[in-house]
Every structure is written in structure tokens, then in C-alpha cells.
Amino acid sequence: MDLSKKPHLIETSEGKYLKASEMPENFNATVTIANADIDLFTGEDGSETEKLILNFKGKDKGLVLNKTNTNQLIAAYGEETDAWHNKKCVLTTKYYPKFSTSGFVLTPIKDEDPDDDIPF
């Protein structure tokens, strides 16, 4: 792949949220979390559902979080979404042949400096 022609995160899709299906195969980017919000989505049957949205610094579009990505963030950074601010993650796409669709995989990057002082 010619990296000079690699689409930048978010430039490829229209709309308010990122879509894995519109990203190049094996997309991979390091992003910094700006904040997490709740947004209301209306289903085809008219029902409304609240979903957690992750916004990234310097990017116009948010990522609608699924359970797996939400659980990854909670395991790495805790349940309080305010604590996720300024944390870095790797955002990649993965194709799921069973479902014939692509999805996002969000991998938190742990802080390199441990909180505990080493006693020596």
C-alpha cells in the first residue's frame, strides 16, 4: 500500500460517525481520546437506544462503541469515562467473514510509567 495515498482517519466517510466499511483494509491509527458522550439512535422500528460515543482529539467524527471495545476501555482505564480523557488507543479495522462485514477494534495503550514507586 502506498502510504502517501493512505486515507487519513475520518476523511473517508461522510456522516457523524466512523464506519469500518469505509476504511481501507488493515487500517491502523493511534488516536487520543478527547471525551466520551452518549447519543440517541433511532432504530428501523422507531425505537430509541442510547449508545456510547468516543471522540478523538483533532478528529471530526466519533466512534460508536460496541460492548467489546467498551469493555476494553473499562479494563484499561476504569469505568469513569472522564478518566479516559487524553488516553491513547490503537484503532484498527478487522474483517469478520462470518458476518461479511468489517468492524473496529480499539486497543488501549497502557501508560508506560507505573503508578507505584519501586522501593530500591
MMTF fields as JSON, N, C-alpha, C and O atoms, coordinates in Angstrom:
{
  "mmtfVersion": "1.0.0",
  "mmtfProducer": "UNKNOWN",
  "numBonds": 479,
  "numAtoms": 480,
  "numGroups": 120,
  "numChains": 1,
  "numModels": 1,
  "chainsPerModel": [1],
  "groupsPerChain": [120],
  "chainIdList": ["A"],
  "bondAtomList": [4, 2, 8, 6, 12, 10, 16, 14, 20, 18, 24, 22, 28, 26, 32, 30, 36, 34, 40, 38, 44, 42, 48, 46, 52, 50, 56, 54, 60, 58, 64, 62, 68, 66, 72, 70, 76, 74, 80, 78, 84, 82, 88, 86, 92, 90, 96, 94, 100, 98, 104, 102, 108, 106, 112, 110, 116, 114, 120, 118, 124, 122, 128, 126, 132, 130, 136, 134, 140, 138, 144, 142, 148, 146, 152, 150, 156, 154, 160, 158, 164, 162, 168, 166, 172, 170, 176, 174, 180, 178, 184, 182, 188, 186, 192, 190, 196, 194, 200, 198, 204, 202, 208, 206, 212, 210, 216, 214, 220, 218, 224, 222, 228, 226, 232, 230, 236, 234, 240, 238, 244, 242, 248, 246, 252, 250, 256, 254, 260, 258, 264, 262, 268, 266, 272, 270, 276, 274, 280, 278, 284, 282, 288, 286, 292, 290, 296, 294, 300, 298, 304, 302, 308, 306, 312, 310, 316, 314, 320, 318, 324, 322, 328, 326, 332, 330, 336, 334, 340, 338, 344, 342, 348, 346, 352, 350, 356, 354, 360, 358, 364, 362, 368, 366, 372, 370, 376, 374, 380, 378, 384, 382, 388, 386, 392, 390, 396, 394, 400, 398, 404, 402, 408, 406, 412, 410, 416, 414, 420, 418, 424, 422, 428, 426, 432, 430, 436, 434, 440, 438, 444, 442, 448, 446, 452, 450, 456, 454, 460, 458, 464, 462, 468, 466, 472, 470, 476, 474],
  "bondOrderList": [1, 1, 1, 1, 1, 1, 1, 1, 1, 1, 1, 1, 1, 1, 1, 1, 1, 1, 1, 1, 1, 1, 1, 1, 1, 1, 1, 1, 1, 1, 1, 1, 1, 1, 1, 1, 1, 1, 1, 1, 1, 1, 1, 1, 1, 1, 1, 1, 1, 1, 1, 1, 1, 1, 1, 1, 1, 1, 1, 1, 1, 1, 1, 1, 1, 1, 1, 1, 1, 1, 1, 1, 1, 1, 1, 1, 1, 1, 1, 1, 1, 1, 1, 1, 1, 1, 1, 1, 1, 1, 1, 1, 1, 1, 1, 1, 1, 1, 1, 1, 1, 1, 1, 1, 1, 1, 1, 1, 1, 1, 1, 1, 1, 1, 1, 1, 1, 1, 1],
  "groupList": [{"groupName": "MET", "atomNameList": ["N", "CA", "C", "O"], "elementList": ["N", "C", "C", "O"], "formalChargeList": [0, 0, 0, 0], "bondAtomList": [1, 0, 2, 1, 3, 2], "bondOrderList": [1, 1, 2], "singleLetterCode": "M", "chemCompType": "L-PEPTIDE LINKING"}, {"groupName": "ASP", "atomNameList": ["N", "CA", "C", "O"], "elementList": ["N", "C", "C", "O"], "formalChargeList": [0, 0, 0, 0], "bondAtomList": [1, 0, 2, 1, 3, 2], "bondOrderList": [1, 1, 2], "singleLetterCode": "D", "chemCompType": "L-PEPTIDE LINKING"}, {"groupName": "LEU", "atomNameList": ["N", "CA", "C", "O"], "elementList": ["N", "C", "C", "O"], "formalChargeList": [0, 0, 0, 0], "bondAtomList": [1, 0, 2, 1, 3, 2], "bondOrderList": [1, 1, 2], "singleLetterCode": "L", "chemCompType": "L-PEPTIDE LINKING"}, {"groupName": "SER", "atomNameList": ["N", "CA", "C", "O"], "elementList": ["N", "C", "C", "O"], "formalChargeList": [0, 0, 0, 0], "bondAtomList": [1, 0, 2, 1, 3, 2], "bondOrderList": [1, 1, 2], "singleLetterCode": "S", "chemCompType": "L-PEPTIDE LINKING"}, {"groupName": "LYS", "atomNameList": ["N", "CA", "C", "O"], "elementList": ["N", "C", "C", "O"], "formalChargeList": [0, 0, 0, 0], "bondAtomList": [1, 0, 2, 1, 3, 2], "bondOrderList": [1, 1, 2], "singleLetterCode": "K", "chemCompType": "L-PEPTIDE LINKING"}, {"groupName": "PRO", "atomNameList": ["N", "CA", "C", "O"], "elementList": ["N", "C", "C", "O"], "formalChargeList": [0, 0, 0, 0], "bondAtomList": [1, 0, 2, 1, 3, 2], "bondOrderList": [1, 1, 2], "singleLetterCode": "P", "chemCompType": "L-PEPTIDE LINKING"}, {"groupName": "HIS", "atomNameList": ["N", "CA", "C", "O"], "elementList": ["N", "C", "C", "O"], "formalChargeList": [0, 0, 0, 0], "bondAtomList": [1, 0, 2, 1, 3, 2], "bondOrderList": [1, 1, 2], "singleLetterCode": "H", "chemCompType": "L-PEPTIDE LINKING"}, {"groupName": "ILE", "atomNameList": ["N", "CA", "C", "O"], "elementList": ["N", "C", "C", "O"], "formalChargeList": [0, 0, 0, 0], "bondAtomList": [1, 0, 2, 1, 3, 2], "bondOrderList": [1, 1, 2], "singleLetterCode": "I", "chemCompType": "L-PEPTIDE LINKING"}, {"groupName": "GLU", "atomNameList": ["N", "CA", "C", "O"], "elementList": ["N", "C", "C", "O"], "formalChargeList": [0, 0, 0, 0], "bondAtomList": [1, 0, 2, 1, 3, 2], "bondOrderList": [1, 1, 2], "singleLetterCode": "E", "chemCompType": "L-PEPTIDE LINKING"}, {"groupName": "THR", "atomNameList": ["N", "CA", "C", "O"], "elementList": ["N", "C", "C", "O"], "formalChargeList": [0, 0, 0, 0], "bondAtomList": [1, 0, 2, 1, 3, 2], "bondOrderList": [1, 1, 2], "singleLetterCode": "T", "chemCompType": "L-PEPTIDE LINKING"}, {"groupName": "GLY", "atomNameList": ["N", "CA", "C", "O"], "elementList": ["N", "C", "C", "O"], "formalChargeList": [0, 0, 0, 0], "bondAtomList": [1, 0, 2, 1, 3, 2], "bondOrderList": [1, 1, 2], "singleLetterCode": "G", "chemCompType": "PEPTIDE LINKING"}, {"groupName": "TYR", "atomNameList": ["N", "CA", "C", "O"], "elementList": ["N", "C", "C", "O"], "formalChargeList": [0, 0, 0, 0], "bondAtomList": [1, 0, 2, 1, 3, 2], "bondOrderList": [1, 1, 2], "singleLetterCode": "Y", "chemCompType": "L-PEPTIDE LINKING"}, {"groupName": "ALA", "atomNameList": ["N", "CA", "C", "O"], "elementList": ["N", "C", "C", "O"], "formalChargeList": [0, 0, 0, 0], "bondAtomList": [1, 0, 2, 1, 3, 2], "bondOrderList": [1, 1, 2], "singleLetterCode": "A", "chemCompType": "L-PEPTIDE LINKING"}, {"groupName": "ASN", "atomNameList": ["N", "CA", "C", "O"], "elementList": ["N", "C", "C", "O"], "formalChargeList": [0, 0, 0, 0], "bondAtomList": [1, 0, 2, 1, 3, 2], "bondOrderList": [1, 1, 2], "singleLetterCode": "N", "chemCompType": "L-PEPTIDE LINKING"}, {"groupName": "PHE", "atomNameList": ["N", "CA", "C", "O"], "elementList": ["N", "C", "C", "O"], "formalChargeList": [0, 0, 0, 0], "bondAtomList": [1, 0, 2, 1, 3, 2], "bondOrderList": [1, 1, 2], "singleLetterCode": "F", "chemCompType": "L-PEPTIDE LINKING"}, {"groupName": "VAL", "atomNameList": ["N", "CA", "C", "O"], "elementList": ["N", "C", "C", "O"], "formalChargeList": [0, 0, 0, 0], "bondAtomList": [1, 0, 2, 1, 3, 2], "bondOrderList": [1, 1, 2], "singleLetterCode": "V", "chemCompType": "L-PEPTIDE LINKING"}, {"groupName": "GLN", "atomNameList": ["N", "CA", "C", "O"], "elementList": ["N", "C", "C", "O"], "formalChargeList": [0, 0, 0, 0], "bondAtomList": [1, 0, 2, 1, 3, 2], "bondOrderList": [1, 1, 2], "singleLetterCode": "Q", "chemCompType": "L-PEPTIDE LINKING"}, {"groupName": "TRP", "atomNameList": ["N", "CA", "C", "O"], "elementList": ["N", "C", "C", "O"], "formalChargeList": [0, 0, 0, 0], "bondAtomList": [1, 0, 2, 1, 3, 2], "bondOrderList": [1, 1, 2], "singleLetterCode": "W", "chemCompType": "L-PEPTIDE LINKING"}, {"groupName": "CYS", "atomNameList": ["N", "CA", "C", "O"], "elementList": ["N", "C", "C", "O"], "formalChargeList": [0, 0, 0, 0], "bondAtomList": [1, 0, 2, 1, 3, 2], "bondOrderList": [1, 1, 2], "singleLetterCode": "C", "chemCompType": "L-PEPTIDE LINKING"}],
  "groupTypeList": [0, 1, 2, 3, 4, 4, 5, 6, 2, 7, 8, 9, 3, 8, 10, 4, 11, 2, 4, 12, 3, 8, 0, 5, 8, 13, 14, 13, 12, 9, 15, 9, 7, 12, 13, 12, 1, 7, 1, 2, 14, 9, 10, 8, 1, 10, 3, 8, 9, 8, 4, 2, 7, 2, 13, 14, 4, 10, 4, 1, 4, 10, 2, 15, 2, 13, 4, 9, 13, 9, 13, 16, 2, 7, 12, 12, 11, 10, 8, 8, 9, 1, 12, 17, 6, 13, 4, 4, 18, 15, 2, 9, 9, 4, 11, 11, 5, 4, 14, 3, 9, 3, 10, 14, 15, 2, 9, 5, 7, 4, 1, 8, 1, 5, 1, 1, 1, 7, 5, 14],
  "groupIdList": [1, 2, 3, 4, 5, 6, 7, 8, 9, 10, 11, 12, 13, 14, 15, 16, 17, 18, 19, 20, 21, 22, 23, 24, 25, 26, 27, 28, 29, 30, 31, 32, 33, 34, 35, 36, 37, 38, 39, 40, 41, 42, 43, 44, 45, 46, 47, 48, 49, 50, 51, 52, 53, 54, 55, 56, 57, 58, 59, 60, 61, 62, 63, 64, 65, 66, 67, 68, 69, 70, 71, 72, 73, 74, 75, 76, 77, 78, 79, 80, 81, 82, 83, 84, 85, 86, 87, 88, 89, 90, 91, 92, 93, 94, 95, 96, 97, 98, 99, 100, 101, 102, 103, 104, 105, 106, 107, 108, 109, 110, 111, 112, 113, 114, 115, 116, 117, 118, 119, 120],
  "secStructList": [7, 7, 4, 4, 4, 7, 7, 7, 6, 6, 6, 1, 7, 7, 1, 1, 5, 7, 7, 4, 4, 4, 1, 7, 6, 6, 7, 3, 3, 3, 3, 3, 3, 3, 3, 3, 3, 3, 3, 3, 3, 3, 7, 6, 6, 1, 7, 3, 3, 3, 3, 3, 3, 3, 3, 3, 6, 6, 7, 1, 7, 3, 3, 3, 7, 7, 2, 2, 2, 2, 2, 2, 2, 2, 2, 2, 2, 7, 1, 7, 4, 4, 4, 4, 6, 6, 7, 3, 3, 3, 3, 3, 3, 3, 3, 3, 6, 6, 6, 6, 3, 3, 3, 3, 3, 3, 3, 3, 7, 7, 7, 1, 1, 7, 1, 1, 7, 7, 7, 7],
  "xCoordList": [0.833, 0.0, 0.872, 1.812, 0.582, 1.305, 0.841, -0.278, 1.711, 1.321, 1.02, 0.27, 1.59, 1.306, -0.134, -0.676, -0.762, -2.151, -3.115, -4.31, -2.598, -3.442, -4.409, -3.976, -5.697, -6.657, -6.427, -6.104, -6.592, -6.476, -7.739, -8.826, -7.593, -8.738, -9.807, -9.535, -10.989, -12.186, -12.392, -13.513, -11.395, -11.588, -12.372, -12.9, -12.456, -13.036, -14.542, -15.17, -15.15, -16.581, -17.362, -16.867, -18.601, -19.499, -20.359, -20.473, -20.959, -21.791, -21.082, -19.982, -21.734, -21.284, -20.325, -19.572, -20.356, -19.586, -18.712, -19.013, -17.633, -16.744, -17.452, -18.277, -17.118, -17.653, -16.491, -15.729, -16.358, -15.25, -15.293, -14.247, -16.478, -16.612, -16.063, -15.811, -15.879, -15.362, -13.869, -13.299, -13.235, -11.806, -11.069, -11.639, -9.799, -9.026, -8.795, -8.84, -8.553, -8.248, -7.019, -6.061, -7.048, -5.955, -5.637, -4.483, -6.654, -6.479, -5.94, -6.336, -5.038, -4.413, -3.995, -3.24, -4.482, -4.111, -4.074, -4.892, -3.123, -3.091, -3.876, -3.625, -4.827, -5.701, -5.66, -5.344, -5.989, -6.055, -7.502, -8.155, -7.992, -9.383, -9.58, -8.849, -10.569, -10.957, -12.016, -11.895, -13.054, -14.111, -15.025, -14.901, -15.946, -16.982, -18.331, -18.523, -19.251, -20.595, -21.617, -21.29, -22.849, -23.97, -24.775, -25.041, -25.161, -26.004, -27.199, -27.127, -28.285, -29.524, -29.656, -29.517, -29.925, -30.079, -31.5, -32.051, -32.081, -33.419, -33.305, -32.701, -33.891, -33.856, -34.884, -35.717, -34.817, -35.754, -37.199, -38.121, -37.393, -38.744, -39.203, -40.296, -38.352, -38.704, -38.265, -38.398, -37.744, -37.279, -35.989, -35.194, -35.795, -34.602, -33.676, -34.12, -32.38, -31.36, -30.224, -29.782, -29.757, -28.583, -27.331, -27.268, -26.327, -25.056, -23.91, -24.0, -22.846, -21.654, -20.818, -20.534, -20.427, -19.629, -18.275, -18.2, -17.214, -15.869, -15.404, -15.414, -14.994, -14.487, -12.974, -12.44, -12.292, -10.838, -10.34, -10.961, -9.214, -8.613, -8.231, -7.636, -8.587, -8.22, -9.017, -8.691, -10.059, -10.87, -12.307, -12.792, -12.977, -14.341, -15.401, -16.521, -15.066, -16.069, -15.802, -14.659, -16.886, -16.786, -16.918, -17.299, -16.6, -16.708, -17.821, -17.775, -18.823, -19.883, -19.28, -18.844, -19.26, -18.621, -19.549, -20.727, -19.003, -19.727, -19.315, -18.465, -19.91, -19.608, -18.144, -17.528, -17.588, -16.198, -15.243, -14.389, -15.377, -14.496, -14.726, -13.773, -15.97, -16.264, -15.597, -14.987, -15.701, -15.083, -13.564, -12.935, -12.968, -11.514, -11.101, -10.118, -11.867, -11.569, -11.748, -10.923, -12.818, -13.071, -11.952, -11.483, -11.521, -10.449, -9.141, -8.385, -8.88, -7.62, -7.661, -6.695, -8.784, -8.826, -9.874, -9.921, -10.706, -11.726, -13.089, -13.21, -14.114, -15.495, -15.841, -16.783, -15.109, -15.409, -14.858, -13.644, -15.764, -15.328, -14.503, -13.72, -14.659, -13.826, -12.343, -11.477, -12.055, -10.664, -10.049, -8.835, -10.862, -10.359, -9.747, -9.027, -10.016, -9.521, -7.996, -7.297, -7.503, -6.07, -5.404, -4.182, -6.171, -5.586, -5.454, -6.262, -4.436, -4.182, -4.674, -4.64, -5.128, -5.596, -5.134, -4.854, -5.064, -4.835, -6.19, -6.854, -6.578, -7.841, -7.523, -6.83, -8.034, -7.806, -9.142, -10.154, -9.114, -10.297, -10.004, -8.863, -11.059, -10.941, -12.149, -13.282, -11.89, -12.983, -13.445, -12.636, -14.76, -15.364, -16.116, -17.257, -15.477, -16.103, -17.431, -18.322, -17.574, -18.826, -20.012, -21.123, -19.757, -20.827, -20.724, -21.572, -19.7, -19.445, -19.394, -19.939, -18.74, -18.637, -17.334, -16.686, -16.967, -15.793, -16.235, -17.347, -15.357, -15.627, -14.355, -13.259, -14.512, -13.352, -12.907, -13.724, -11.613, -11.018, -10.246, -9.377, -10.566, -9.936, -9.05, -9.538, -7.758, -6.815, -6.213, -5.441, -6.56, -5.984, -4.474, -3.96, -3.784, -2.344, -2.149, -2.488, -1.608, -1.397, -0.293, 0.631, -0.413, 0.639, 1.935, 1.934, 3.022, 4.309, 4.871, 5.613, 4.534, 5.061, 4.123, 2.955, 4.619, 3.757, 3.46, 4.255, 2.313, 1.929, 2.713, 2.944, 3.112, 3.799, 5.286, 5.92, 5.824, 7.252, 7.956, 7.489, 9.06, 9.823, 10.766, 11.578, 10.659, 11.404, 12.843, 13.224, 13.659, 15.089, 15.881, 17.109],
  "yCoordList": [-1.191, 0.0, 1.247, 1.342, 2.179, 3.444, 4.325, 4.836, 4.503, 5.249, 6.715, 7.346, 7.258, 8.656, 8.828, 9.932, 7.744, 7.807, 7.206, 7.093, 6.813, 6.224, 7.284, 8.365, 6.995, 7.99, 8.289, 7.397, 9.518, 9.905, 9.505, 9.483, 9.189, 8.833, 9.9, 11.087, 9.49, 10.313, 11.029, 11.46, 11.181, 11.874, 11.035, 11.569, 9.724, 8.848, 8.702, 8.37, 8.936, 8.678, 9.95, 10.9, 9.938, 11.053, 10.685, 9.51, 11.668, 11.404, 11.786, 12.338, 11.482, 11.916, 10.929, 11.303, 9.663, 8.622, 7.854, 7.783, 7.284, 6.447, 5.168, 4.631, 4.686, 3.422, 2.564, 2.952, 1.396, 0.499, 0.096, -0.088, -0.043, -0.474, 0.553, 0.224, 1.781, 2.829, 3.074, 3.948, 2.309, 2.441, 1.425, 0.404, 1.704, 0.743, -0.549, -0.56, -1.614, -2.894, -2.736, -2.057, -3.355, -3.308, -1.888, -1.568, -1.049, 0.312, 0.241, -0.628, 1.155, 1.167, 2.602, 3.203, 3.158, 4.522, 4.632, 4.032, 5.401, 5.707, 6.998, 8.001, 6.962, 8.104, 8.446, 7.603, 9.706, 10.169, 10.51, 11.246, 9.982, 10.196, 11.631, 12.109, 12.304, 13.641, 13.518, 14.125, 12.723, 12.511, 11.393, 10.867, 11.047, 10.066, 10.734, 11.43, 10.519, 11.089, 9.985, 8.879, 10.302, 9.416, 10.075, 11.276, 9.288, 9.817, 8.887, 7.697, 9.445, 8.707, 8.259, 9.069, 6.974, 6.405, 5.871, 5.282, 6.082, 5.572, 4.374, 4.459, 3.249, 2.029, 2.055, 2.959, 1.054, 0.958, 0.849, 1.259, 0.289, 0.133, 1.364, 1.375, 2.409, 3.635, 3.677, 4.708, 2.565, 2.552, 3.352, 3.43, 3.94, 4.756, 4.037, 3.429, 4.121, 3.487, 4.474, 5.156, 4.545, 5.363, 4.535, 3.368, 5.151, 4.468, 5.385, 6.61, 4.757, 5.482, 5.82, 4.953, 7.077, 7.577, 8.029, 8.761, 7.596, 8.018, 9.047, 8.786, 10.219, 11.279, 11.366, 11.163, 11.671, 11.717, 13.134, 13.916, 13.449, 14.774, 14.997, 14.131, 16.179, 16.56, 15.871, 16.008, 15.131, 14.411, 14.901, 15.28, 14.89, 15.398, 14.357, 14.709, 13.096, 12.041, 11.187, 10.983, 10.695, 9.842, 8.377, 8.035, 7.521, 6.081, 5.581, 5.777, 4.934, 4.318, 3.058, 2.156, 3.007, 1.876, 0.675, 0.806, -0.492, -1.73, -2.256, -1.66, -3.363, -3.905, -4.293, -4.028, -4.918, -5.369, -4.196, -4.225, -3.168, -2.009, -1.266, -0.773, -1.179, -0.545, -1.311, -0.707, -2.626, -3.443, -3.332, -3.37, -3.195, -2.994, -1.691, -1.653, -0.631, 0.661, 0.617, 1.151, -0.014, -0.126, -0.911, -0.521, -2.012, -2.825, -2.038, -2.202, -1.196, -0.445, 0.824, 1.147, 1.549, 2.886, 3.087, 4.158, 2.101, 2.207, 2.582, 2.955, 2.471, 2.698, 4.168, 4.481, 5.077, 6.512, 7.053, 7.135, 7.423, 7.858, 9.137, 9.379, 9.963, 11.169, 10.805, 11.585, 9.636, 9.189, 8.761, 8.573, 8.607, 8.19, 9.358, 9.136, 10.582, 11.786, 11.726, 11.422, 12.017, 12.053, 10.679, 10.597, 9.612, 8.27, 7.914, 8.331, 7.149, 6.745, 5.321, 4.462, 5.106, 3.79, 3.568, 4.515, 2.317, 1.965, 1.537, 0.653, 2.172, 1.875, 1.153, 1.687, -0.057, -0.856, -1.373, -1.38, -1.802, -2.458, -3.949, -4.368, -4.723, -6.171, -6.661, -6.259, -7.534, -8.116, -9.395, -10.243, -9.517, -10.691, -11.474, -11.145, -12.515, -13.249, -13.895, -14.019, -14.301, -14.928, -13.994, -14.433, -12.693, -11.703, -10.9, -10.05, -11.162, -10.439, -8.933, -8.168, -8.52, -7.094, -6.793, -7.692, -5.532, -5.078, -4.379, -3.857, -4.374, -3.67, -3.034, -3.316, -2.171, -1.532, -2.326, -2.843, -2.408, -2.976, -1.845, -1.23, -1.578, -0.496, -1.125, -1.852, -0.846, -1.414, -0.288, 0.521, -0.231, 0.809, 0.644, -0.474, 1.755, 1.763, 2.152, 3.262, 1.239, 1.486, 2.523, 2.626, 3.289, 4.239, 3.469, 2.392, 4.035, 3.36, 3.478, 2.601, 4.542, 4.754, 4.139, 4.521, 3.185, 2.61, 3.633, 4.541, 3.483, 4.396, 4.115, 5.022, 2.889, 2.506, 2.849, 2.654, 3.36, 3.598, 2.278, 1.48, 2.045, 0.825, 1.086, 2.01, 0.264, 0.548, 0.057, -0.77, 0.561, 0.243, 1.347, 1.273],
  "zCoordList": [0.0, 0.0, 0.0, 0.789, -0.851, -0.922, 0.235, 0.221, 1.245, 2.444, 2.16, 2.904, 1.104, 0.778, 0.324, 0.388, -0.137, -0.587, 0.424, 0.152, 1.607, 2.639, 3.163, 3.564, 3.166, 3.645, 5.117, 5.902, 5.473, 6.864, 7.598, 7.02, 8.866, 9.692, 9.558, 9.739, 9.249, 9.193, 7.875, 7.606, 7.053, 5.786, 4.788, 3.813, 5.019, 4.012, 4.095, 3.09, 5.25, 5.364, 5.627, 6.233, 5.15, 5.414, 6.606, 6.954, 7.227, 8.384, 9.663, 9.652, 10.752, 12.075, 12.745, 13.645, 12.301, 12.969, 11.988, 10.797, 12.499, 11.702, 11.286, 12.026, 10.093, 9.592, 9.138, 8.252, 9.747, 9.404, 7.942, 7.319, 7.393, 5.999, 5.013, 3.854, 5.458, 4.581, 4.761, 4.108, 5.642, 5.875, 5.01, 4.624, 4.706, 3.911, 4.691, 5.921, 3.974, 4.61, 5.497, 5.125, 6.653, 7.632, 8.103, 8.387, 8.184, 8.688, 10.11, 10.886, 10.449, 11.766, 12.073, 11.31, 13.194, 13.581, 15.096, 15.793, 15.596, 17.025, 17.227, 16.559, 18.157, 18.41, 19.896, 20.735, 20.203, 21.584, 21.907, 21.166, 22.995, 23.38, 23.864, 24.731, 23.3, 23.748, 24.848, 25.912, 24.575, 25.562, 25.107, 24.001, 25.99, 25.665, 25.903, 26.901, 24.993, 25.076, 24.881, 24.448, 25.204, 24.913, 23.799, 23.845, 22.8, 21.734, 21.567, 21.875, 21.08, 20.901, 19.452, 18.535, 19.242, 17.914, 17.768, 18.698, 16.603, 16.313, 15.39, 14.32, 15.807, 15.025, 13.911, 13.838, 13.042, 11.919, 12.389, 11.684, 13.595, 14.131, 14.914, 15.481, 14.941, 15.638, 17.097, 17.757, 17.601, 18.994, 19.123, 18.186, 20.291, 20.533, 21.507, 22.481, 21.222, 22.038, 22.272, 21.347, 23.515, 23.812, 23.583, 23.97, 22.947, 22.715, 23.133, 23.053, 23.575, 23.985, 22.762, 21.936, 22.649, 21.53, 22.056, 23.043, 21.404, 21.761, 20.746, 19.543, 21.226, 20.356, 20.52, 21.61, 19.41, 19.409, 19.173, 18.453, 19.789, 19.612, 18.155, 17.513, 17.642, 16.292, 15.2, 14.021, 15.568, 14.582, 14.659, 15.725, 13.525, 13.443, 13.77, 14.14, 13.64, 13.793, 15.015, 15.424, 15.585, 16.748, 16.38, 15.261, 17.332, 17.166, 18.074, 19.289, 17.482, 18.266, 18.879, 18.164, 20.208, 20.882, 20.98, 21.314, 20.687, 20.934, 22.309, 22.972, 22.737, 24.069, 24.217, 25.25, 23.188, 23.273, 23.452, 24.338, 22.623, 22.739, 24.05, 24.653, 24.496, 25.786, 26.911, 27.793, 26.896, 27.947, 27.938, 28.996, 26.754, 26.65, 27.348, 28.089, 27.096, 27.708, 29.217, 29.958, 29.676, 31.123, 31.798, 32.867, 31.188, 31.765, 31.862, 32.82, 30.883, 30.848, 31.686, 32.377, 31.626, 32.203, 33.29, 33.896, 33.552, 34.591, 34.013, 32.847, 34.867, 34.431, 34.241, 33.513, 34.873, 34.775, 33.459, 33.271, 32.549, 31.221, 31.248, 30.329, 32.281, 32.383, 32.508, 32.112, 33.052, 33.213, 31.885, 31.8, 30.857, 29.551, 28.778, 27.805, 29.187, 28.508, 28.39, 29.356, 27.203, 26.884, 26.84, 26.713, 26.941, 26.835, 25.356, 24.526, 25.052, 23.663, 23.413, 24.294, 22.187, 21.742, 20.304, 19.569, 19.931, 18.543, 17.976, 18.517, 16.892, 16.226, 14.923, 14.057, 14.794, 13.592, 13.059, 13.76, 11.806, 11.253, 11.127, 10.933, 11.241, 11.099, 10.315, 10.578, 9.353, 8.579, 9.268, 9.646, 9.422, 10.042, 8.961, 8.637, 8.4, 7.292, 7.68, 6.839, 8.922, 9.355, 9.155, 8.857, 9.324, 9.192, 7.899, 7.627, 7.109, 5.853, 6.059, 5.264, 7.127, 7.418, 8.153, 8.691, 8.167, 8.909, 10.177, 10.26, 11.158, 12.405, 12.922, 12.436, 13.914, 14.533, 15.751, 16.513, 15.914, 17.116, 17.779, 17.162, 19.03, 19.783, 20.856, 21.721, 20.799, 21.755, 22.591, 22.076, 23.874, 24.733, 24.872, 24.918, 24.936, 25.174, 26.626, 27.036, 27.391, 28.818, 29.005, 28.198, 30.095, 30.438, 30.681, 31.276, 30.214, 30.358, 31.767, 32.208, 32.477, 33.819, 34.846, 34.922, 35.645, 36.674, 37.761, 38.003, 38.414, 39.489, 40.767, 41.566, 40.959, 42.191, 42.095, 41.058, 43.2, 43.279, 43.546, 44.358, 42.879, 43.099, 44.267, 44.218, 45.329, 46.584, 46.563, 47.392, 45.615, 45.674, 45.04, 44.987]
}
